[in-house]
Amino acid sequence: MARFQEDRYYQRIGQSFMRMEPFQIADMFGRRARPALEVSAVHYVDEPGGLQVFIANKGRGAARAPFLELEVDPGLEQLHFIPNDLENERSVSPTRRLMFAGADFVIHPGMQLSVAGFAPPRTARRLPAACVVRYQVGALDVEARSGLVEVVFEKTPVP
């Protein structure tokens, strides 16, 4: 920073000095490790036609106060025996769930949490061949992003 009665930042480029723009200053001082949240789903082998949903932090920074909104195909219901690592949960509709945590809850880099499980009702006559999970995921100071995951089920006989 030069103090030529201006209090401005300058950058040396070649043999001259150029006044820095605000975005250049932010690039030099604003580099922080950021979280990168990803949602995945797999076939839940203990439940025919069931799936288990995970949230993982693939970034280099901790994700504080994460939230996840899930929507699954009609015909699936939430399993209650899969523990949910997010503290609060609300049912928006039979196929939509909103899960979130307080500011003291953190998903550290490299950490993966099981957050939900879904399966067809036990009285279902046919098991689905596949299921699409739509989601919106984010955290404190992390922009929310949407996406979808498709799970193809293995052929299993109806019990």
Beta strands, then each sheet from edge to edge (+ up, - down):
strand 1: 10-13
strand 2: 16-19
strand 3: 37-43
strand 4: 51-57
strand 5: 63-64
strand 6: 67-72
strand 7: 77-78
strand 8: 88-93
strand 9: 96-100
strand 10: 106-107
strand 11: 112-119
strand 12: 130-139
strand 13: 142-152
sheet 1: 1+ 2-
sheet 2: 3+ 4- 11+ 7-
sheet 3: 5+ 10-
sheet 4: 8+ 9- 6+ 12- 13+
end
